[in-house]
Amino acid sequence: MHVQEWLETVPAVAVYALVGLVIGLESLGIPLPGEIILVSSALLASQQGHIDPVVLGASATAGAIVGDSIGYAIGRKGGRPLLAWLGKKFPKHFSEGHIATAERSFEKWGMWAVFFGRFVALLRIFAGPLAGVLRMPYWKFLIANVLGGIVWAGGTTAVIYYVGIVAESWLKRFSWLGLVAAVLVGLTSMLILKRRAKKAGQALEPTEV
């Protein structure tokens, strides 16, 4: 079966569910490639008429908001022992250095750390649980969480979708290359976000007098 024909057999509801679930789990605090899934799905929607980009963006937004809210509740209940436990389970993502960097971000920016954390790989995983651990007032967290989820998930979906529409004729001629392009865009996005996270961490390091 041709790749294009095979993609048309993928149920739209399965794509919506996968995007919402992965982004929700990532926002909850589990290290998953939410950015790659969202970018790849938005590109897929630009080539497949049965996948509605509005529903896709809504699914991603809902997953981001709900996941972050659950992460907040877990962090508020678990407190700092939860961060210590996560550090043992996921030392690469929840190391003491990463936690300290994220904590300084919250101390400096407050609710804006939750909002802008959506666009930084490191903070996207930490935002919900850490906001709960630090006992940020829920109404502040909720406003930043909802606005950040809408702008990041909805905005990313819209931008990637329209980029895919522009390149649709080229991608249809080279369907295999289209799939490779989706993966490469996702990986590039992830690398850019990691670089931004690293720079953000370095910028937040306390300067010695």
Salt bridges, closest charged atoms under 4 A:
GLU26 OE1 - ARG124 NE 3.21
GLU35 OE1 - ARG124 NH2 3.61
ASP68 OD2 - ARG118 NH2 3.06
GLU103 OE2 - ARG80 NH2 2.51
GLU168 OE2 - LYS172 NZ 3.21
GLU205 OE2 - ARG104 NH2 3.30
